[in-house]
């Protein structure tokens, strides 16, 4: 069972013709979708790879919380350990995507308030095959819980996957460094790697981050592909050229592919190939959550790139 803990929020995805959207202006949208987002994207991505997944964390007892819970459950994700807090409001990300596929975000932080890991969450962490969490925290209690989760999992020998993301500008994000030190696999983009190391070069930042504790470092390079680094071994692959519809959630889809690939024992080259394919499959699809790529989507990208899908993908169901 893969345990996912993080920003389990609702995503409202809206397609726009162009930015900026001026006050008083009317634009018709050809696409609107509301469903799970944030760490839920990674959870759903892992399920698409056939992994068993349980989401732990907090949602409100509002309509948005129910949309998140129902959307995850519809993907076969275990939601029994989601804490539904009476009177709390679930966070919402408004994702506005232009015709070039580039997003802008409007965030509602919600009013979640749990600040320590619950006993049932502890049990889920200790019995997990792996845990994934991220660095987005709406309040300091979440940051403490992420660090506690990573430390408990590490003590039990459970593989830990951490994606710091951009962090929360309202909080001091120095805690990300402590979380990196407790992580077995670190997943982050070029800008985040540069912020944490001071290096512009993906190679230099990956090497520096590897010295902070993780066994494996994945630097996501967007349209340039990805770099996969472990010890003295490093692989950087260019992205698969595909038409871009919506880049939202591409990094989360890559994260899910890396979790599957790492747990399957893939060597670095194959892991990079699969990670790139998952990201490329996502940017061709609109929306997040239940719109993340299927195995069939990823298989199509692998074939397009000349890679052998059978070498890196589980068998398609049926």
C-alpha positions in Angstrom: 0.0 0.0 0.0 1.3 3.5 -1.0 0.3 6.1 1.6 -0.2 9.6 0.3 -0.2 12.5 2.7 -0.3 16.1 1.5 -2.4 18.9 0.1 -5.6 16.9 -0.6 -7.5 19.8 -2.1 -10.1 20.4 -4.8 -9.0 21.6 -8.2 -11.3 23.9 -10.3 -9.8 23.8 -13.8 -10.9 26.4 -16.3 -9.7 26.8 -19.9 -9.3 30.4 -21.1 -8.6 31.7 -24.6 -5.8 34.1 -23.3 -4.4 36.1 -20.4 -4.8 38.6 -19.0 -8.4 38.3 -18.0 -9.5 41.9 -17.6 -12.1 43.1 -15.1 -15.5 43.4 -16.7 -14.4 41.2 -19.6 -16.3 38.0 -20.6 -14.6 34.9 -21.9 -16.4 31.7 -22.7 -14.6 28.6 -21.5 -14.6 25.3 -23.5 -13.5 23.3 -20.5 -14.4 23.3 -16.8 -13.7 20.5 -14.3 -13.9 20.2 -10.5 -12.3 17.3 -8.7 -9.4 16.1 -6.5 -6.1 17.9 -7.0 -2.8 18.5 -5.2 -1.4 15.3 -3.7 -4.5 13.6 -5.0 -3.0 13.8 -8.5 -0.1 11.6 -7.3 -2.4 9.2 -5.6 -4.5 8.7 -8.7 -1.4 8.4 -10.8 -0.1 5.6 -8.6 -3.5 3.8 -9.0 -3.2 4.1 -12.7 0.0 2.1 -12.4 -1.9 -0.6 -10.5 -0.5 0.3 -7.1 -2.7 0.1 -4.0 -3.1 3.5 -2.5 -4.4 5.0 0.8 -4.8 8.7 1.3 -4.4 10.1 4.8 -4.9 13.7 5.9 -7.7 16.2 6.5 -10.6 17.6 4.5 -13.5 19.7 5.6 -17.1 18.5 6.0 -18.1 20.8 3.1 -19.1 20.1 -0.5 -15.5 20.5 -1.7 -14.3 17.9 0.8 -16.9 15.4 -0.4 -15.9 16.0 -4.0 -12.3 15.2 -3.1 -13.3 12.1 -1.1 -15.7 10.8 -3.8 -13.2 11.4 -6.6 -10.4 9.5 -4.8 -12.7 6.7 -3.9 -14.0 6.4 -7.5 -10.4 5.6 -8.5 -10.2 2.7 -6.0 -8.2 4.7 -3.4 -8.6 3.9 0.3 -10.2 7.0 1.9 -11.1 5.4 5.2 -8.4 7.3 7.0 -9.3 10.8 5.7 -10.2 13.0 8.7 -13.4 14.9 8.0 -13.3 17.9 10.3 -16.7 19.4 11.3 -17.0 23.1 10.3 -13.7 23.1 8.4 -13.5 24.3 4.8 -11.5 22.3 2.2 -8.7 24.1 0.3 -9.4 24.9 -3.4 -7.0 25.7 -6.2 -8.5 27.6 -9.1 -6.4 26.6 -12.2 -6.8 28.9 -15.2 -5.1 27.5 -18.3 -4.6 29.5 -21.5 -4.5 28.2 -25.1 -0.7 27.6 -24.8 -1.4 25.1 -22.0 0.2 27.3 -19.3 -1.6 27.7 -15.9 -2.2 30.5 -13.5 -3.4 29.7 -10.0 -5.8 31.2 -7.5 -5.6 29.5 -4.1 -8.2 29.4 -1.3 -6.3 27.9 1.8 -9.3 26.5 3.6 -9.6 26.3 7.3 -8.1 22.9 8.1 -6.6 22.7 11.6 -5.2 19.2 12.5 -1.6 19.7 13.6 -0.4 16.2 14.6 -0.5 12.7 13.1 -3.5 10.6 14.3 -2.9 7.1 15.6 -4.6 5.4 12.6 -2.3 7.4 10.3 0.7 6.2 12.3 -0.4 2.6 11.8 -0.9 3.2 8.0 2.6 4.8 7.7 4.4 2.0 9.6 2.7 -0.8 7.4 3.1 1.0 4.1 5.0 -0.1 1.1 6.1 3.5 0.6 4.9 7.0 1.6 4.6 10.1 -0.5 4.2 13.6 0.8 4.8 17.2 -0.4 6.1 20.5 0.9 3.0 22.6 0.5 1.7 23.4 4.0 -1.3 25.7 4.7 -0.3 26.0 8.3 2.8 25.2 10.5 1.1 22.1 11.9 1.1 20.5 8.4 4.9 21.1 8.2 5.4 19.4 11.5 3.3 16.5 10.4 5.2 16.0 7.2 8.5 15.9 9.1 7.0 13.5 11.7 5.7 11.3 8.9 9.0 11.1 7.1 10.9 10.3 10.2 8.5 7.6 11.4 8.6 6.0 8.0 12.4 6.1 7.8 12.7 4.5 11.2 10.5 1.6 10.0 12.5 1.3 6.7 9.6 2.5 4.6 10.7 4.2 1.4 9.9 7.9 1.6 9.2 10.1 -1.5 9.1 13.9 -1.0 8.2 16.6 -3.5 8.8 20.0 -1.9 7.0 22.0 -4.5 7.2 25.8 -4.3 6.2 25.8 -0.6 3.9 28.3 1.0 5.1 32.0 0.7 3.2 32.7 3.9 5.4 30.3 5.9 9.1 29.9 6.5 10.0 27.0 4.2 13.4 26.2 5.7 11.8 23.0 7.0 12.1 21.6 3.4 15.8 21.0 4.0 15.0 18.8 7.1 12.4 16.9 5.0 14.9 16.3 2.2 17.3 14.8 4.8 14.6 12.3 5.8 13.7 11.4 2.2 14.8 8.4 0.2 13.6 9.8 -3.1 13.4 13.6 -3.8 11.3 14.9 -6.7 11.4 18.6 -7.6 11.6 21.0 -10.6 14.6 23.0 -11.8 13.5 26.2 -10.0 12.9 24.4 -6.7 16.3 22.7 -7.0 18.0 26.0 -7.6 16.2 27.6 -4.7 17.4 24.9 -2.3 21.0 24.7 -3.6 21.9 28.0 -5.2 22.9 26.2 -8.5 21.4 27.0 -11.9 22.7 23.7 -13.4 20.4 20.7 -12.9 23.5 18.5 -12.7 25.1 20.6 -10.0 21.9 21.0 -8.0 21.1 17.2 -8.3 24.6 16.4 -7.0 24.2 18.9 -4.1 20.8 17.6 -3.1 22.0 14.0 -3.2 24.6 14.9 -0.5 21.7 16.1 1.7 20.5 12.6 2.3 18.3 11.2 -0.5 19.3 8.1 -2.3 17.7 9.2 -5.6 17.1 12.8 -6.9 14.7 13.6 -9.8 15.0 17.1 -11.2 12.0 17.8 -13.4 12.9 20.0 -16.4 9.6 20.5 -18.0 9.9 20.7 -21.8 13.5 19.8 -21.5 12.9 16.4 -19.9 14.3 15.3 -16.5 17.6 14.4 -14.7 17.8 11.3 -12.6 20.7 11.2 -10.1 21.9 8.5 -7.7 25.4 8.6 -6.2 28.0 8.8 -8.9 25.4 7.8 -11.6 23.3 10.3 -13.4 21.0 10.3 -16.5 19.5 13.3 -18.2 16.9 12.7 -21.0 15.2 15.1 -23.3 11.4 15.3 -23.2 9.3 13.5 -25.7 8.0 16.2 -28.2 4.2 16.2 -28.0 1.4 18.8 -28.5 0.9 20.7 -25.3 -2.7 21.2 -24.1 -2.3 21.6 -20.3 0.9 21.4 -18.3 -1.0 21.3 -14.9 -0.3 18.1 -13.0 2.5 17.0 -15.3 5.0 17.0 -12.4 2.5 15.0 -10.3 2.1 12.4 -13.0 5.9 12.1 -13.3 6.1 11.6 -9.5 3.6 8.7 -9.7 5.7 7.1 -12.5 8.9 7.4 -10.4 7.2 5.8 -7.4 6.1 2.9 -9.6 9.5 2.6 -11.3 11.5 2.8 -8.1 9.4 0.2 -6.3 9.7 -2.0 -9.4 13.5 -1.8 -9.2 14.1 0.0 -12.5 17.6 1.1 -13.4 18.1 4.9 -13.9 17.7 5.0 -17.7 14.4 3.1 -17.7 13.2 5.2 -14.8 13.9 8.4 -16.8 12.2 7.1 -19.9 9.1 6.3 -17.9 9.1 9.6 -16.0 9.4 11.6 -19.2 6.6 9.6 -20.9 4.2 10.1 -17.9 4.8 13.9 -18.0 4.4 14.0 -21.8 1.2 12.0 -21.6 -0.3 14.4 -19.1 0.4 17.7 -21.0 -1.7 16.3 -23.8 -4.8 16.1 -21.5 -6.9 18.8 -19.9 -7.4 19.0 -16.2 -6.0 17.2 -13.2 -7.2 14.6 -10.7 -9.1 11.9 -12.6 -7.8 13.4 -15.9 -4.2 12.3 -15.2 -2.9 9.9 -17.8 -3.9 6.2 -18.1 -1.5 3.4 -18.9 -2.8 3.5 -22.4 -1.9 7.2 -22.7 1.7 6.6 -21.4 2.0 3.5 -23.6 1.2 5.7 -26.7 3.9 8.2 -25.7 6.5 5.4 -25.2 5.7 4.0 -28.6 6.0 7.5 -30.2 9.4 7.9 -28.6 10.7 4.6 -29.9 10.8 3.0 -26.4 9.5 -0.4 -25.6 6.4 -0.1 -23.4 6.6 -3.7 -22.2 10.0 -2.9 -20.6 8.7 -0.3 -18.2 4.9 -0.6 -17.9 2.7 -3.1 -16.1 0.3 -5.1 -18.2 -2.9 -3.3 -19.2 -5.9 -4.7 -17.3 -8.0 -7.1 -19.3 
